[in-house]
């Protein structure tokens, strides 16, 4: 499932003071089980699973506690800024792609919370996007690079954006949405060559 990180054995398996992280891939049996059981489950008759003829999926991230051991602290780190521990326990960051109508897990990736943002982990899920999907995402994900990578898969996107991002309407469409430009950071600075217009919906 694309997750590459260390996994510490729980106290029920080995004494806590002897826990050591297992570097490398997720154990093959667990990876095989995940790959066999994950994926979309909805049929055309499933309520809330499709819109505009597209399968509704969404991705988002969260942080999960792992046993509080020196090995886990060194491998995964803590939630916080400036070296301040705000989570108490070491944590892993989990990024999941789910089917909206069934809550089925389509794909997932996880790694050290101190080194991997949701944006970084989202890139590991791109291979699971399909042209028949409409991907929903919250405002944390909107950005020129990740948007472009997600669109390159053929999937359709409907993402919220932060209020601080200003999109000037180029053309208002009959449904009230409008075409605008998502510029690269460099283009935002120099107001250079416009990027491809994307449809925006105002609320």
Phi, psi and omega in degrees: 000018173078006182268124179235106180198175176274147179235123180269137178291137182290160181303333181291342181263321183211148183305140187302323183285357178246008180297135175227140179288144177261101184288148177112204184287163171302143180310133185309319179299320179291321178296317179296320179296316179298313182297329181284325187262342183277161177129165180297147180238343189292145170254167178304340180272353182287124182295135175074011184262344183224150174210136180057029180078011182242146177285127181277123175228161179215151173233150179195168183235164176207171178242138183240135177290145170237164182308139185278086179232156177303323180295316179292322179299319181289324185279318188255327183079191185231158171287134180154171180235150178062028179079004180273123179284114181248003184248348180081299178260155168301153183221154167250147176263127179252131175240125186234143172251119186236155174273127188293320186288334184241348187064018177293142179276115181275318179199163180204155176213147177213156179193187185298129182295331183284341186241346186234119176276171176298323179300316180295316181290330179301328180297333178287345182262353185301326183295344181267356177280145182229157180298340180268013182252147169247111185269121176262144179206153179277181190290347180291339188265343185295120178189150187302314186290309182293321176302313181297320179295319180292319179293329181295341177284347184096348179292153175267147187237140171222094186243142171288157177230156179286150180299333182286347177273120184258122177243114181279126179298130173265322178205127179275131182267161184303331182275003180097345174283173180211157177272137178214182184245129169260102184277160170287161177305320180294321179292326177298327181284314187259356182053048184273217187300128181291148176273182179292135179296143173236149181282135180239147177239123180263148180238000000 
